[in-house]
Amino acid sequence: MMFTLQADSDVPLYRQIQAGLQSEITAGTIHAGTRLPSSRQLAKDLAVSRITVATAYAELEADGVIEPRAGAGTFVLPPWPLAAHLEAAATTEVRPSWQDGLGDRINPERDRMLRQVLRGPLAADTIPFAWGAGDPRLVPIAEFRRYLTETLDEDGAAALGPEHADGYPPLRRGLAGYLRHLGLDVTADDILITAGTQQALAMVAATLVQPGDRVIVETPTWPGALDVFHARQAQVVGIPVDGDGMRVDLLEAMIEREQPRLIYTIPTFQNPTGAVMSAARRRALVTLAARYGVPILEDDHVREVRFGDPIPPPLAAFDRHGNVIHASSFTKSLIPALRLGTSSPVGRCATG
């Protein structure tokens, strides 16, 4: 490799590696069919972490520049020859008619921010404060590998095939026990497995929210939730937060005025303020919503990403009327790439 890394550069190291390899491949210094060094070897040669090199390789693979081959290594692919008519089409400014007007539905600033945040911690030598996830070096790899092996040994190929529509039954039973420990009155039949909390939010919105419905949210709140509600053409109404979370003292008047279809809240480590709603407010919020018959969507996605003093139980633990839809996640606290969440129908629990 002819390129060098600049440790004091604003460009992440994985991007420098990606650009360096791309440049050498484009210039012909590295020919098509060349077997690249393993991520471990290149990391040693460049004095960086292995995950940094693996991330650079993943970006090049996504761009169609290299290809990993099982048991053989990673190889440089030949350039993709565009046919003449495709090459000409690629240079035209004409867009399909169905794309017209799509930009009117996108908040440009929110879209830019989400793209940046959702890229996540792509390099081991940086700490992105916009991404709420644990250090991947703390992931219990050995235990995770053991559990995968035990599951495959026990269930065989069935563990990899189509499963129950609500999710893997043993997982749902285990999650029911976890949620009961938090004070929720649930069984495995109450739980729906999702690919993260964001999918749970989208499913709840698609089920409950119709165009023109009002949804009360905290101000500020998670932009991804706003995108979900705006996609349903809902009218989003903001309520302030303070050090104890949502200002429940302002909520009753807002409910009477707005007649909302849904209340969305992040009571534990509110995004983006980090506020934790007090137990008293949680009880008052649940009581108020039940009085007016308004369902609450509780986003509890980072409950386990914490240390220090105990935190109050989820809102759903205070609910005795089936008014709280509890959505939680292990994506942030267990293994981000696993995309594991839970969710529940009204009066039930969902995990993502």
C-alpha positions as CSV (number, residue, x, y, z in Angstrom):
1,M,0.0,0.0,0.0
2,M,1.4,3.3,-1.1
3,F,-0.8,5.7,0.9
4,T,-0.2,7.0,4.4
5,L,-2.7,7.9,7.2
6,Q,-2.9,11.3,8.8
7,A,-3.7,10.9,12.5
8,D,-4.4,14.6,13.0
9,S,-6.8,14.8,10.0
10,D,-10.5,15.6,10.4
11,V,-11.2,12.7,8.0
12,P,-11.8,9.4,9.9
13,L,-9.2,6.8,9.5
14,Y,-11.5,4.3,7.8
15,R,-12.3,6.9,5.2
16,Q,-8.6,7.6,4.6
17,I,-8.0,3.8,4.1
18,Q,-11.1,3.6,1.8
19,A,-9.9,6.6,-0.3
20,G,-6.3,5.3,-0.4
21,L,-7.3,1.9,-1.6
22,Q,-9.8,3.3,-4.1
23,S,-7.1,5.6,-5.5
24,E,-4.6,2.8,-6.0
25,I,-7.2,0.6,-7.6
26,T,-8.4,3.4,-9.9
27,A,-4.8,4.2,-10.9
28,G,-4.0,0.5,-11.6
29,T,-1.4,0.2,-8.9
30,I,-3.6,-2.5,-7.4
31,H,-5.0,-4.7,-10.3
32,A,-8.4,-6.4,-10.6
33,G,-8.2,-9.9,-9.1
34,T,-5.6,-8.9,-6.5
35,R,-6.1,-10.4,-3.1
36,L,-6.0,-7.7,-0.5
37,P,-4.4,-8.2,2.9
38,S,-6.7,-9.5,5.6
39,S,-8.2,-6.9,7.9
40,R,-6.0,-8.1,10.7
41,Q,-2.8,-7.9,8.7
42,L,-3.6,-4.4,7.2
43,A,-4.6,-3.1,10.6
44,K,-1.2,-4.3,11.9
45,D,0.6,-2.7,8.9
46,L,-1.2,0.6,9.3
47,A,-1.1,0.6,13.2
48,V,-4.9,1.0,13.4
49,S,-7.7,-1.1,14.9
50,R,-9.0,-4.1,13.0
51,I,-12.6,-2.7,13.0
52,T,-11.3,0.5,11.3
53,V,-10.0,-1.6,8.4
54,A,-13.1,-3.8,8.4
55,T,-15.2,-0.7,8.1
56,A,-13.1,0.6,5.2
57,Y,-13.5,-2.8,3.4
58,A,-17.2,-2.8,4.0
59,E,-17.5,0.7,2.4
60,L,-15.5,-0.5,-0.7
61,E,-17.6,-3.7,-0.9
62,A,-20.8,-1.6,-0.9
63,D,-19.4,0.5,-3.7
64,G,-18.7,-2.7,-5.8
65,V,-14.9,-2.2,-5.7
66,I,-13.9,-5.3,-3.7
67,E,-15.5,-8.7,-3.0
68,P,-15.0,-11.0,0.0
69,R,-14.9,-14.7,-0.9
70,A,-15.6,-17.2,1.8
71,G,-12.4,-19.1,2.7
72,A,-10.3,-17.3,0.1
73,G,-10.0,-13.6,1.2
74,T,-11.0,-10.2,-0.2
75,F,-10.4,-9.5,-3.9
76,V,-10.4,-6.4,-6.1
77,L,-13.2,-6.5,-8.7
78,P,-12.8,-5.4,-12.3
79,P,-14.4,-2.1,-13.3
80,W,-18.1,-2.5,-14.2
81,P,-18.4,-1.6,-18.0
82,L,-21.5,0.4,-18.6
83,A,-23.2,-0.2,-21.9
84,A,-23.3,2.8,-24.1
85,H,-27.0,3.5,-23.6
86,L,-26.7,3.1,-19.9
87,E,-23.8,5.4,-19.7
88,A,-25.7,8.0,-21.7
89,A,-28.7,7.5,-19.4
90,A,-26.5,8.0,-16.3
91,T,-25.6,11.5,-17.5
92,T,-29.1,12.7,-18.2
93,E,-31.0,15.0,-15.8
94,V,-34.4,13.4,-16.6
95,R,-36.0,11.8,-13.5
96,P,-39.0,9.4,-13.4
97,S,-42.3,11.3,-13.0
98,W,-43.1,9.4,-9.8
99,Q,-40.2,11.2,-8.1
100,D,-41.7,14.6,-8.6
101,G,-42.8,16.2,-5.4
102,L,-41.1,13.7,-3.1
103,G,-38.8,16.5,-1.8
104,D,-41.8,18.4,-0.6
105,R,-42.3,15.7,2.0
106,I,-38.8,15.8,3.4
107,N,-37.5,18.2,6.1
108,P,-34.0,18.8,4.7
109,E,-32.4,19.7,8.0
110,R,-33.9,16.7,9.8
111,D,-32.9,14.4,6.9
112,R,-29.3,15.7,7.0
113,M,-29.1,15.2,10.8
114,L,-30.6,11.7,10.7
115,R,-28.3,10.6,8.0
116,Q,-25.3,11.8,10.1
117,V,-26.6,10.2,13.4
118,L,-27.8,6.9,11.9
119,R,-24.4,6.3,10.3
120,G,-23.3,5.4,13.9
121,P,-19.9,4.9,15.3
122,L,-18.1,3.8,12.2
123,A,-14.5,4.0,13.6
124,A,-13.2,2.6,16.8
125,D,-10.9,5.5,17.4
126,T,-13.8,8.1,17.5
127,I,-16.5,8.7,20.1
128,P,-19.6,10.2,18.3
129,F,-21.8,11.9,20.9
130,A,-24.8,11.8,18.5
131,W,-25.0,8.0,18.7
132,G,-26.4,6.4,21.7
133,A,-24.8,3.0,21.8
134,G,-22.3,1.2,23.9
135,D,-18.6,0.5,23.0
136,P,-18.6,-2.4,20.6
137,R,-15.4,-3.6,22.4
138,L,-17.6,-4.4,25.4
139,V,-19.9,-6.8,23.4
140,P,-19.8,-10.2,25.0
141,I,-18.6,-12.0,21.9
142,A,-17.8,-15.3,23.6
143,E,-21.2,-15.5,25.3
144,F,-23.0,-14.5,22.1
145,R,-21.2,-17.2,20.1
146,R,-22.0,-19.8,22.7
147,Y,-25.7,-18.9,22.7
148,L,-25.9,-19.0,18.9
149,T,-24.2,-22.4,19.0
150,E,-26.6,-23.7,21.6
151,T,-29.6,-22.5,19.7
152,L,-28.5,-24.1,16.5
153,D,-27.6,-27.3,18.3
154,E,-31.1,-27.4,19.9
155,D,-33.3,-26.3,17.0
156,G,-31.1,-27.1,14.0
157,A,-32.1,-25.5,10.7
158,A,-35.5,-24.6,12.1
159,A,-33.7,-21.7,14.0
160,L,-32.8,-20.1,10.6
161,G,-36.1,-20.6,8.9
162,P,-39.5,-18.8,8.9
163,E,-40.7,-18.2,12.5
164,H,-43.8,-17.3,14.3
165,A,-45.2,-13.9,13.0
166,D,-44.8,-12.4,16.5
167,G,-41.2,-13.5,16.8
168,Y,-39.1,-16.4,18.1
169,P,-41.2,-18.0,20.9
170,P,-38.3,-18.8,23.4
171,L,-37.1,-15.2,22.9
172,R,-40.6,-13.8,23.7
173,R,-40.9,-16.0,26.8
174,G,-37.5,-14.7,28.0
175,L,-38.5,-11.1,27.3
176,A,-41.8,-11.6,29.2
177,G,-39.8,-12.6,32.3
178,Y,-37.5,-9.6,31.9
179,L,-40.5,-7.2,31.5
180,R,-42.3,-8.7,34.5
181,H,-39.1,-8.0,36.5
182,L,-39.7,-4.4,35.6
183,G,-43.2,-4.5,36.9
184,L,-45.2,-5.1,33.6
185,D,-48.0,-7.6,33.8
186,V,-47.3,-9.5,30.5
187,T,-47.0,-12.9,29.0
188,A,-45.1,-14.1,25.9
189,D,-48.3,-13.7,23.9
190,D,-48.3,-9.9,24.6
191,I,-44.9,-9.4,23.0
192,L,-44.1,-8.7,19.3
193,I,-40.5,-8.8,18.2
194,T,-39.4,-6.0,15.9
195,A,-36.2,-4.9,14.1
196,G,-35.5,-2.1,16.6
197,T,-37.7,0.5,18.2
198,Q,-38.0,2.5,15.1
199,Q,-40.0,-0.3,13.4
200,A,-42.2,-0.5,16.4
201,L,-43.0,3.2,16.2
202,A,-43.8,2.9,12.5
203,M,-46.1,-0.1,13.2
204,V,-48.0,1.7,16.0
205,A,-48.4,4.9,13.9
206,A,-49.7,2.9,10.9
207,T,-52.2,1.2,13.1
208,L,-53.5,4.1,15.1
209,V,-52.8,7.4,13.3
210,Q,-54.8,8.6,10.3
211,P,-54.1,11.8,8.2
212,G,-55.0,14.9,10.2
213,D,-54.9,13.2,13.6
214,R,-53.0,15.1,16.3
215,V,-50.1,13.5,18.1
216,I,-48.6,15.0,21.2
217,V,-44.8,14.8,21.5
218,E,-42.2,16.2,23.7
219,T,-40.3,19.4,22.6
220,P,-37.6,18.6,21.5
221,T,-37.9,14.9,20.7
222,W,-36.4,12.1,18.5
223,P,-36.5,13.3,14.9
224,G,-37.1,9.7,13.6
225,A,-40.4,9.7,15.5
226,L,-41.4,13.0,13.8
227,D,-40.7,11.5,10.4
228,V,-42.9,8.5,11.3
229,F,-45.8,10.8,12.3
230,H,-45.4,13.2,9.4
231,A,-45.4,10.2,7.0
232,R,-48.9,9.4,8.4
233,Q,-49.8,13.1,7.7
234,A,-50.4,13.7,11.4
235,Q,-50.5,17.1,13.1
236,V,-47.7,17.1,15.6
237,V,-48.2,19.1,18.8
238,G,-45.3,19.8,21.1
239,I,-45.3,19.9,24.9
240,P,-42.2,21.2,26.8
241,V,-39.9,19.1,28.9
242,D,-37.8,20.1,31.9
243,G,-35.4,18.2,34.2
244,D,-38.1,15.7,35.1
245,G,-39.3,15.0,31.5
246,M,-42.6,15.9,30.0
247,R,-44.5,18.8,31.6
248,V,-47.5,16.8,32.6
249,D,-48.9,19.8,34.4
250,L,-49.6,21.3,31.0
251,L,-50.9,18.1,29.4
252,E,-54.6,18.1,30.5
253,A,-55.3,21.5,28.9
254,M,-53.5,20.4,25.7
255,I,-55.5,17.1,25.5
256,E,-58.8,19.0,25.9
257,R,-57.8,21.5,23.3
258,E,-56.1,19.2,20.7
259,Q,-58.1,16.0,21.1
260,P,-55.0,13.9,20.3
261,R,-55.0,10.4,18.9
262,L,-51.7,9.5,20.5
263,I,-49.2,10.7,23.1
264,Y,-45.6,9.9,22.3
265,T,-43.0,10.1,25.1
266,I,-39.4,9.0,25.9
267,P,-39.7,9.0,29.7
268,T,-36.3,7.4,30.4
269,F,-33.2,9.3,29.1
270,Q,-35.4,11.5,26.9
271,N,-33.9,12.1,23.5
272,P,-32.2,14.6,23.1
273,T,-32.3,16.1,26.6
274,G,-31.4,13.0,28.6
275,A,-34.1,13.8,31.2
276,V,-35.6,11.0,33.3
277,M,-39.3,11.4,34.1
278,S,-40.0,11.1,37.8
279,A,-42.2,8.3,39.2
280,A,-44.8,10.8,40.3
281,R,-45.0,12.3,36.8
282,R,-45.2,8.8,35.2
283,R,-48.1,7.9,37.4
284,A,-49.8,11.3,36.7
285,L,-49.3,10.9,32.9
286,V,-50.8,7.4,32.8
287,T,-53.7,8.4,35.0
288,L,-54.4,11.5,32.8
289,A,-54.2,9.5,29.5
290,A,-56.6,6.9,30.9
291,R,-59.1,9.5,32.0
292,Y,-59.3,11.0,28.5
293,G,-58.9,7.6,26.7
294,V,-55.7,8.6,24.8
295,P,-53.1,5.8,24.2
296,I,-49.5,6.5,25.1
297,L,-46.6,5.2,23.0
298,E,-43.7,4.8,25.4
299,D,-40.3,4.7,23.8
300,D,-38.0,2.9,26.3
301,H,-35.1,2.2,23.9
302,V,-32.1,3.0,26.2
303,R,-33.3,1.9,29.6
304,E,-30.4,-0.6,29.9
305,V,-27.7,1.9,28.6
306,R,-27.0,3.4,32.0
307,F,-25.1,3.3,35.3
308,G,-25.6,4.8,38.7
309,D,-28.8,5.3,40.6
310,P,-31.9,3.2,39.9
311,I,-34.5,4.7,37.6
312,P,-38.3,4.5,37.8
313,P,-40.2,1.6,36.2
314,P,-41.5,2.0,32.7
315,L,-44.8,3.9,32.2
316,A,-46.4,0.5,31.4
317,A,-45.7,-0.6,34.9
318,F,-48.1,2.1,36.2
319,D,-50.8,1.2,33.6
320,R,-53.8,-0.7,34.8
321,H,-56.2,0.1,31.9
322,G,-54.3,-1.1,28.8
323,N,-53.5,2.4,27.7
324,V,-49.7,2.2,27.3
325,I,-48.0,0.7,24.3
326,H,-44.5,-0.1,25.5
327,A,-41.7,-0.2,22.9
328,S,-38.2,-1.1,24.0
329,S,-34.9,-2.2,22.4
330,F,-31.7,-4.1,22.9
331,T,-30.1,-2.6,19.8
332,K,-28.2,0.0,21.8
333,S,-27.4,-2.0,24.9
334,L,-26.6,-5.5,23.5
335,I,-25.3,-5.6,19.9
336,P,-26.2,-2.6,17.6
337,A,-26.0,-4.7,14.4
338,L,-28.5,-7.2,15.9
339,R,-31.4,-4.7,15.4
340,L,-33.5,-6.3,18.2
341,G,-36.5,-4.6,19.6
342,T,-39.8,-5.4,21.2
343,S,-43.3,-3.9,21.0
344,S,-46.8,-4.6,22.2
345,P,-50.3,-3.8,21.0
346,V,-52.4,-1.5,23.2
347,G,-52.3,-2.8,26.7
348,R,-49.4,-5.2,25.7
349,C,-45.7,-4.9,25.3
350,A,-43.5,-4.7,22.2
351,T,-39.7,-5.0,22.1
352,G,-37.4,-4.0,19.2
